Amino acid sequence: MQTSSDRHEYPAHWEADVVLRDGGTARVRPITVDDAERLVSFYEQVSDESKYYRFFAPYPRLSAKDVHRFTHHDFVDRVGLAATVGGEFIATVRYDRIGAGGTPASAPADEAEVAFLVQDAHQGRGVASALLEHIAAVARERGIRRFAAEVLPANTKMIKVFMDAGYTQKRSFEDGVVRLEFGLEPTDRSLAVQYAREQRAEARSVQRLLQPGSVAVIGTGRTPGGVGRSILGNVADAGYTGRLYAVNSAFPEDLKEIDGVPARRSVREIEGPVDLAVVTVPAERVPEVVTDCGEHGVQGLVVISAGYADSGPDGRQRQRALVRQARSYGMRIIGPNAFGVINTSPRVRLNASLAPEMPRPGRIGLFAQSGAIGIALLSRLHRRGGGVTGVTGVSTFVSSGNRADVSGNDVLQYWYDDPETDVALMYLESIGNPRKFTRLARRTAAAKPLVVVQGARHGGVAPQGHAVRATRLPHATVSALLRQAGVIRVDTITDLVDAGLLLARQPLPPGPRVAILGNSESLGLLTYDACLSEGLRPQPPLDLTTAASADDFHRALSRALADDTCDAVVVTAIPTVGEGSAGDAALAAALRSAAAAVPAKPVLVVHVELGGLAEALSAAASTAPQAPQPTEPQPAPRTPPAEAEDTAPAGPRTPEAGDRRAAAPPHPRPAAPAAPHPAGPADPPPEGTRLIPAYPAAERAVRALAQAVSYAQWRRDAADPGKVPEYEDIDERGAAELIAGHLARGQGLALGDEETCELLGRYGIHVHRALPAPTPDDAVAAARALGYPVALKATAPHLRHRADLGGVRLDLADEEQLRRAYAELTELFGTPAELRPVVQGMAPRGVDTVVRAVIDPAAGAVLSFGLAGAATQLLGDMGHRLIPVTDREATSLIRSVRTAPLLFGWRGSAPVDSAALEELLLRVSRLVDDHPEVVAVTLEPVVVAPRGLSVLSASVRLAPPPARDDLGPRTLPAY
């Protein structure tokens, strides 16, 4: 470690794991004096050409003086970072602070010279780009604002790294050297570049786990039964297209294969590369397995083994060690305590999970943090009848277990540009990085629907095994922020599947107008009422009577879809008996035919006990090849299908407490009754086939439709999100100076009234002046200064903002009224010292509102708005938006609260000045976004009048900004 002569201690917070362009991982950390041998070894593996590009001359080896210079840093003016894999250097970067003449300097000099060296074997992996992000963040932390770099013209790769970074640059050519100078403040382009690289790298890391060319199941039992043997069979039975190996150190030396799969005693004995290892050995043996996998070059791990953070504090330490060990070899982990992964693509056909059957191929991606919920989701999508009709299947499935490494954020990155996934369904029990999740969700939702159900919403603690950032926001606020990001948030897994099935094969509705038709008047009326309850605009139901034929349904549906006043159609159907009645197959064909003629509007069916119709509706066209039905008894599944019920069990989610997998049977079970549909990946319907989802209840169908309508509206709004306006009277620099001066007095503080008014004034937010009145005479003097009429208010904490308790006297027109009011307050509530009375000039009458902004440690900066008083305090009627807020978002925020009609002329009242209110929201948003030191702002009340508004009270809290924020370099969570 560093010697005592160094100016700063080792900055451990600079350490980070990063995902590289090819999906592998590397460790970024400061270089210390203990790295001398690593540095020499690293340099010996660099080609002569790369050394020449670094030093502008032949430089075959480092001298002792060089080694000392490159390993001794003060972490302020001289900083070196290394990217490591397996504990060895693969790249280095360093900066040296320089003065005006390019000579070594110290602060306040704000420029530094930067230089890179990347091992040839790792060039092209994006290592230099990642190191540039991290060294730039370090430099900003140390007060450096610009980098300078000198590069030989032939070193085009390094020039490209600098030019592609997105910073504002100046380029010159002198004495045969290209000189690049660029500022380090993040720009819109640099952030866009960073996020694009993050998406490509993290998507590639998940792709390596879901599309492996070879798989080794480590821990395969020698006898049938057990988790490892079951997974091996599931991979083989699914028709996996790559190479498959069974691995167990207990295999006899002469054992060459098991169940027709090549058998090896160690992954090291496998002749070719292994892309994915599925680990099923006991937890105490996993470190040895990870070492073998890392040394063999395995790209990723799915750890089924339990006994980690799900088992207590000791297990959590084992889990952290597991992640560190795997990442040190460049591997990513799904799990531990995972259920597994599935990819139904014909190019892969991977079922590396405990699911005994391969799901039907389709366009829905599934992510579940719980194995039991994952089973329930797979089961519901696999079944065609008895509830929700599975009109499409699964593209990929990931069950993350303890989510120690790969999380829902990573899978979102993969799904974003996965051509085989049209809809993403996620069951989340915790969100490790809500700020990043909302950013990724917003981008994903702009391209394809994202439906999320959150478990453990009200438990107050994260499930065992999940390491998450603490949030102070209530669940309702987090849900509102997710909806703002385009997430379709539902409450149950039933709703999750219902919405997913509609979105997977039906177009988005162009509006909320719904036509209802069917052969049951009562069912039509129920559907009509459900539409009203969900905020849709239904037309009167069309009753075709119980005698309606398939042709009647076809004609009625065709007319409804052709109607320009209709955006979606709900068809209701009940079983009928008699001549001319529509049969299941005929009715399904009629509905599909009519729907296909107008492909721009969604069609849903509400059916009652019509299993045949549900199957017919979701079946492929009659010309498509049909999977043969089994005529002989089928062999027993390798794991019992009993766990794949339609709903999750009510008790513990898995057989053992905290175990998030589904247990494999210790021995084969008797064959289960034949399923009503062929097991395994049946042929998917032809591309473009109009599959119509059917629901067993009107409420479920309409709820799914309402979700689709809201999402479609969000997509239209997202196409023009608005802008963050500029205001000429904002003094950003002056506000920064005030904040720095206040923070110099302490680490965190609430500003006084005068300080608050001064800071808010820099952003054009003017607080109505209030003067303290510790005595009646002081109150009279204050009133004279302000001018009558005035208000007298008690500002003690128990009376503040509580006009209902009588602590406020308004419209005091003269000294006599003021003295009388002062006497009444002190008589009712106590001495002036207890009341803390103030005198304030009267503001124009209007609607009292409240505006708040807070920086949450997990979700980031949030702007909130509501009506003051009972609406917010009792009913929690507040709207929320992520900062920075655009002009369109400010408009929607005001209208998002349930009491918004009071602002727009409810019951004949005068509408308030909503434009002034929107401007206030935008100014508060700008203040918090420009200055992360402002961690809380409260304006209450804000009286919004028909013309203008008045901020009657305000408070501001400051705190030092975090060393790293969402604008910082790419890093993996340090669980």
Protein Blocks (a to p, Z undefined) as FASTA:
>chain_A
ZZfkbmbdcdfklgccdddfkopacddddddfklmmmmmmmmmmpcfklmmmmnopacfb
acfklmmmmmccehlmpccddddeehiafbdcddddddfkopacddfbfbdcddddddfk
lgonlmmmmmmmmmmmmmmmnopabdcddddfklmmlmmmmmmnopacddddeehiacdd
ddfbdcfklmmmmmmmmmmmmmmmmmmmmmcfbdcdehiafbeedjklmmmmmmmmnopa
bdcddddfkbcfklmbgehiacdfbfklpmbacfbdcdfbdfklmmmmmmmmmmnopabd
cdfbghilmnojklmmmmmmmmmmmmmnopacedehifbdcdfbfklopacbfbfbdcdd
dfbdcddfbfklmmmmmmmmmpmghiaadfbccfbdcdekjommbcfklmmmmmmmmckb
fbdcdddfbdfblmlmmmmmmmmmmmoccddddehklnopacehiacdddfbdfklmmmm
mmmnopacdfbfklmmmmmmmmmmpccdfbfbdcdddjbfklmmmmmmmmmmnopacddd
ddebjkbcfklmmmmmmmmmmpmkbcbdcddddddedehiacfklmmmmmmmmmmmmmmb
ccddddehilklmmmmmpccfkbccddddfbdcdddfbdfklmcfbdcfbdfbfbghiab
dcddfbdcddddddfbdehjdddddehiacddddfbfklmmmmmmmmmmmmmmmmmmmmn
ojadddfkbcfklmmmmmmmmmmnombdcddfklmmmmmmmnopacddddddfbfklmmm
mmmmnopadddddfbfklgoplknopacehifbfklmmmmmmmmmmmnocfklnopaddd
dddddddddddddddfklopadddddehjklmmnopacdddddddfklmmmmmmmpmklm
mmnopghiacddfklmmmmmmmmmmmmmmmmmlmbdcdddddddfeocddfbdcdddddd
dfbdfklccddddZZ
